[in-house]
């Protein structure tokens, strides 16, 4: 097997290519604590603010911020009794669903670093049982559930949008529906959420994942618009309260005009502090060589 030359390795790891994680800082800890406090004042529950801040941190490739979120969440009093394991499982599930918006590599790297950062007792208690394995018995149901989620998010435009995507590439809607909405963004029927009841990243929290990832990326305004509307539709059409969904504290307010503004403004604040004022690490990527 051939080896990489020093020249190739140096190019891969050049500082202008930003090959590693985005480091966190005490300023990030302060910003996250302030965000959690503001959420509580707005009566937005822990699962919602943890989902938003985790998705931003994963998008910016900052697993240290995810660990800070875990510690803040685990020291925050809530209306329901939550354990550190539940908080870690929620962060992991959000990080997994970020794949649909950020791609696989950042989720691989941030979830791995986050898992390694956890206290030993919490790490040992995390679920090791997969829930999304496709089988001959569940394939048809999973496909139906994925299409139902798509229809819920894009109701009013759902079939027209699929036709438009197919014009770009005939397999584009096939992959979006089967690879993402069916097998990742929707949740397996009958499976207990990692961390137990009350920890599901369901219809509403999945919309929050989408908004946070896409806003933090920049460059994808049309998709941010779609998922802001998708959040509103979850409540307008009753899908937030459908069978199998868990209530999201503050979710109905987040789906309002004021709630939308609060979400977007706070995503921007977190992006700014995590990036050290340089903006997103996602779309612009490389910096000029100095």
Secondary structure, 3 states (H helix, E strand, C coil): CCCCCHHHHHHHCCHHHCCCCCCCCHHHHHHHHHHHHHHHHCCCCHHHHHHHHHHHHHHCCCHHHHHHHHHHHHCCCCCCCCCHHHHHHHHHHHHHHCHHHHCHHHHHHHHHHHHHHCCHHHHHHCCCCCCCCCCCCCHHHHHHHHHHHHHHHHCCCHHHHHHHHHHHCCCHHHHHHHHHHHHHHCCCCCCCCCCCCCCCCCHHHHHHHHHHHHHHHCCCHHHHHHHHHHHHHHHHCCHHHCCCCCCCCCHHHHCCHHHHHHHHHHHHHHHHHHCCCCCCCCCCCCCCCC
